[in-house]
Amino acid sequence: MMKSVEVEIYGRKFHLRSDNLKETQAVAAAVDAELEQLREQYENLDFTKLLLLLLLKKQNEISSLKQRSAEMEKELERLNQMVSNIVGEI
């Protein structure tokens, strides 16, 4: 069941709806922490530009994770084939 939760990101309060309040609060806290780190690096950027920078950073991480996942799936397929071959020989 969706419930309302208030989170604070970069000093701004947002009212969100979620069926997992703790996870939503944890994600918001992580976003807030990362925005703060970026603000320290790029003091002259406003909130919108910091959000855009964080979005680009996260998209890059997602792309890397997708690539890694695809590589691991191929490796798993290879290992499964090896196991099948070994079992077939027994």
C-alpha positions in Angstrom: 0.0 0.0 0.0 1.4 3.4 -1.0 2.1 5.7 1.9 3.2 9.3 1.9 6.7 10.1 3.1 8.5 13.4 3.5 12.2 13.4 2.6 14.8 16.2 2.5 17.2 16.5 -0.3 19.7 19.4 -0.5 17.7 21.3 2.2 14.4 21.0 0.3 11.5 18.9 1.5 9.7 16.6 -0.9 6.5 14.6 -0.3 6.7 11.3 -2.1 4.5 8.2 -2.2 6.0 4.8 -1.7 5.2 1.3 -0.5 8.6 1.0 1.1 9.2 4.1 3.3 12.5 3.0 4.7 14.0 2.3 1.3 12.7 5.6 0.0 14.2 7.5 2.9 17.5 5.6 2.4 17.6 6.5 -1.3 16.8 10.1 -0.6 19.5 10.2 2.1 22.0 8.8 -0.4 21.0 11.3 -3.1 21.4 14.1 -0.5 24.8 12.9 0.5 26.0 12.6 -3.1 24.6 16.1 -4.0 26.5 17.5 -1.0 29.7 15.8 -2.3 29.2 17.3 -5.7 28.4 20.7 -4.2 31.8 20.6 -2.4 33.5 19.9 -5.7 31.5 22.3 -7.9 30.7 25.2 -5.6 29.4 27.4 -8.4 26.7 25.0 -9.7 23.1 25.5 -8.7 20.7 22.8 -7.6 19.4 22.0 -11.1 22.9 21.6 -12.5 24.0 19.5 -9.5 21.0 17.2 -10.1 21.9 16.9 -13.8 25.5 16.1 -13.0 24.3 13.4 -10.5 21.9 12.0 -13.1 24.7 11.7 -15.6 26.9 10.1 -13.0 24.2 7.6 -12.1 23.4 6.8 -15.7 27.1 6.0 -16.3 27.1 3.7 -13.3 23.9 2.0 -14.6 25.5 1.5 -18.0 28.6 0.0 -16.5 26.6 -2.3 -14.3 24.5 -3.5 -17.3 27.7 -4.2 -19.2 29.1 -6.1 -16.2 25.9 -8.1 -15.8 25.9 -9.1 -19.5 29.6 -10.3 -19.1 28.6 -12.3 -16.0 25.7 -13.9 -17.8 28.0 -15.0 -20.7 30.4 -16.4 -18.2 27.6 -18.2 -16.3 26.4 -19.7 -19.6 29.9 -20.9 -20.4 30.3 -22.5 -17.0 26.8 -24.1 -17.2 27.9 -25.6 -20.6 31.1 -26.9 -19.1 29.1 -28.6 -16.2 26.6 -30.1 -18.7 29.5 -31.5 -20.7 31.1 -33.0 -17.7 27.9 -34.5 -16.4 27.2 -35.8 -19.9 30.5 -37.6 -19.8 29.8 -39.4 -16.5 
